[in-house]
Structure formats: structure tokens, C-alpha cells
Amino acid sequence: MPMSLKLRIAVIMVVLIVLVSVDQVTKSLARSMLSESAVLSYVGDTMRLQLGFNAGATLNLGAWLPDTARTLIFTFGAAIALGGFFIYLVITRSLRRDVFLALCLVLAGGLGNLFDRIFNGGVVTDFMNIGIGPIRSGIFNVADMAITGGGLFLLGHALWQRHATAPQNS
């Protein structure tokens, strides 16, 4: 059964408010309590906390671009894309609820990082890193976790749907 418009908007708003708030609070705490030069290590060095600032996209992709290009792409371009994404979530009635929630996570993560760019001089605050030994992730934040979690769910869902609808050879 499709969700009503009011319910879709309510779910979107709750996910956005909760995730963007948690993201912004954790980034603020990171900026006030961590440093770019000191690394705090936990759980046998599996989790590290270290302040970082990302002027580009994932793994600093595009950070080398001139300021004007970065602003156009990562601030204005992202704002337009997220606005379209929000409208899509509001008007599309046929999405499964789990897919709808995964898309809300991606939207919330994108919005959290967009707020950072707007209010933090065009950069995104990152502060977490996970890994084992020399195999480590890039430095990330709560918004990145929402984007990644929603994206991985959507990828898994698409692969499962493809497998479930593929003809079976006997």
C-alpha cells in the first residue's frame, strides 16, 4: 500500500531532522575537540578519530579544482540535485518503504554535507577512520555513513531484484 503524501513528508522530515542534527552536532564536537595532527585510536586501532577537512567529494575527489568550480559543483550543483531528490521522494508514491527509507538516508547525508559546505567555508568536516592495520578507510563523518548505508542497501536491493527476476536455468 502506497504511503500518503502527509506520511511521506513526515518520514522525510523526521529522517532529515534527526540525521542532519546528529551529523552537525558530531562535526561541531569534532572541530572543538580533535586536531588535524593528533590521532585518537580505539578498539585496537580499528577506529581512529582525527579532524580532517574535505574540499572535494568522496576521498577529496575534485579538491584540486579552482574555488569557483568547487562551489558551483559541490555547493550549487549539490543543492539543485538534493532539491530534485527531495521533490522525487515527495511525489513518487510507488516506492517500497525500505527503498524510500534508504533514499531518505542518502538525502539526509547529502544535506548534512551541503550544510557543512555552506556554513564551513566550502569544506566538509570529517573525523572518523576505520580499518585493520594498513587497510584503512578514508576519513568520513555521520553524513557519509548515511549516504553509504542507504547506497549499499539500494545496491543490495537492486542486485536481489535482478537475481529474483532472472530466468532460472534447469
Phi, psi and omega per residue, in radians:
M1 nan 2.203 3.141
P2 -1.125 2.591 3.083
M3 -1.337 2.544 3.073
S4 -1.219 2.828 3.118
L5 -1.022 -0.779 -3.133
K6 -1.070 -0.738 3.140
L7 -1.173 -0.737 3.106
R8 -1.034 -0.815 -3.138
I9 -1.126 -0.725 3.138
A10 -1.089 -0.788 3.139
V11 -1.112 -0.807 3.128
I12 -0.994 -0.846 -3.075
M13 -1.123 -0.732 3.129
V14 -1.101 -0.824 3.132
V15 -1.073 -0.784 3.141
L16 -1.093 -0.838 -3.095
I17 -1.103 -0.820 -3.100
V18 -1.150 -0.920 -3.057
L19 -1.199 -0.740 3.129
V20 -1.149 -0.667 3.104
S21 -1.107 -0.859 3.122
V22 -1.057 -0.747 3.129
D23 -1.056 -0.858 -3.081
Q24 -1.191 -0.653 3.106
V25 -1.147 -0.773 -3.131
T26 -1.164 -0.641 3.095
K27 -1.157 -0.706 3.109
S28 -1.104 -0.766 3.093
L29 -1.085 -0.730 3.125
A30 -1.070 -0.779 -3.136
R31 -1.114 -0.565 -3.099
S32 -1.554 -0.377 -3.010
M33 -2.016 -0.268 -3.089
L34 -1.972 2.904 3.082
S35 -2.255 2.778 3.128
E36 -1.289 -0.386 -3.070
S37 -1.682 -0.426 -3.105
A38 -1.756 2.411 3.108
V39 -1.975 2.229 3.030
L40 -1.733 2.244 -3.037
S41 -2.004 2.403 -3.111
Y42 -2.387 2.792 3.058
V43 0.883 1.015 3.116
G44 1.056 0.608 3.137
D45 1.206 0.300 3.072
T46 -1.298 -0.599 3.138
M47 -2.076 2.230 3.091
R48 -2.141 2.511 3.009
L49 -2.030 2.196 3.123
Q50 -2.748 2.317 -3.115
L51 -1.224 2.346 3.068
G52 -2.547 2.687 3.114
F53 -2.193 2.248 -3.048
N54 -1.972 1.980 3.125
A55 -1.508 -0.206 -3.110
G56 -1.917 -2.651 3.093
A57 -1.667 -2.660 -3.140
T58 -0.890 2.321 -3.138
L59 0.970 0.567 3.089
N60 1.175 0.312 3.118
L61 -1.031 2.179 3.124
G62 1.550 0.016 -3.141
A63 -1.112 -0.395 -3.122
W64 -1.344 -0.218 -3.129
L65 -1.132 2.687 3.049
P66 -1.051 2.683 -3.090
D67 -0.903 -0.762 -3.106
T68 -1.090 -0.768 3.136
A69 -1.143 -0.742 3.113
R70 -1.074 -0.729 3.137
T71 -1.133 -0.771 3.129
L72 -1.088 -0.764 -3.073
I73 -1.362 -0.968 -2.945
F74 -1.509 -0.280 3.091
T75 -1.886 -1.115 -3.096
F76 -1.211 -0.768 3.105
G77 -1.073 -0.771 3.118
A78 -1.126 -0.699 3.134
A79 -1.082 -0.752 3.122
I80 -1.140 -0.800 3.139
A81 -1.085 -0.762 -3.141
L82 -1.172 -0.623 3.061
G83 -1.088 -0.772 3.086
G84 -1.121 -0.678 3.113
F85 -1.104 -0.744 3.103
F86 -1.061 -0.825 3.137
I87 -1.069 -0.746 3.102
Y88 -0.989 -0.807 -3.131
L89 -1.130 -0.622 -3.129
V90 -1.230 -0.754 -2.994
I91 -1.578 -0.325 -3.074
T92 -1.485 2.021 -3.076
R93 -1.626 -0.280 -2.964
S94 -1.591 0.060 -3.113
L95 -1.290 2.430 2.986
R96 -1.116 2.637 -3.077
R97 -1.088 -0.686 3.135
D98 -1.173 -0.669 3.093
V99 -1.181 -0.729 3.098
F100 -1.014 -0.790 3.135
L101 -1.156 -0.692 3.094
A102 -1.090 -0.721 3.093
L103 -1.153 -0.608 3.062
C104 -1.111 -0.666 3.078
L105 -1.084 -0.782 3.128
V106 -1.081 -0.774 3.117
L107 -1.069 -0.797 -3.123
A108 -1.108 -0.741 3.107
G109 -1.105 -0.767 3.102
G110 -1.074 -0.703 3.129
L111 -1.183 -0.693 3.100
G112 -1.049 -0.773 3.119
N113 -1.242 -0.586 3.079
L114 -1.125 -0.765 3.087
F115 -0.995 -0.743 3.122
D116 -1.031 -0.810 -3.134
R117 -1.076 -0.735 -3.097
I118 -1.184 -0.757 -3.012
F119 -1.789 0.086 -3.090
N120 -2.316 0.671 3.022
G121 1.179 0.516 3.075
G122 1.458 0.108 3.121
V123 -2.094 2.763 3.094
V124 -1.858 2.347 3.105
T125 -1.429 2.199 3.060
D126 -2.099 2.683 -3.097
F127 -2.742 -0.044 -3.123
M128 -2.032 2.578 3.098
N129 -2.582 2.320 3.106
I130 -2.155 2.733 3.101
G131 2.891 3.072 3.091
I132 -2.252 2.097 -3.115
G133 1.022 -2.295 -3.099
P134 -1.405 -0.140 -3.138
I135 -1.555 1.845 -3.007
R136 -2.307 2.667 3.013
S137 -1.380 3.008 2.920
G138 -1.284 3.016 3.078
I139 -1.390 2.359 -3.039
F140 -2.448 -3.091 -3.112
N141 -2.456 -3.086 -3.107
V142 -1.115 -0.698 3.112
A143 -1.046 -0.737 3.107
D144 -1.094 -0.646 3.107
M145 -1.131 -0.686 3.117
A146 -1.139 -0.781 3.124
I147 -1.079 -0.817 -3.112
T148 -1.156 -0.782 3.130
G149 -1.073 -0.819 3.103
G150 -1.110 -0.749 3.138
G151 -1.122 -0.742 3.109
L152 -1.135 -0.686 3.076
F153 -1.065 -0.804 -3.125
L154 -1.096 -0.708 3.085
L155 -1.096 -0.836 3.108
G156 -1.054 -0.726 3.124
H157 -1.096 -0.776 -3.137
A158 -1.116 -0.745 3.123
L159 -1.139 -0.692 3.121
W160 -1.134 -0.766 3.124
Q161 -1.089 -0.713 3.132
R162 -1.115 -0.768 3.128
H163 -1.138 -0.732 -3.079
A164 -1.192 -0.488 -3.110
T165 -1.726 -0.086 3.139
A166 -1.244 2.470 3.088
P167 -1.138 2.414 -3.121
Q168 -1.617 2.237 3.078
N169 -1.494 2.366 3.137
S170 -1.691 nan nan
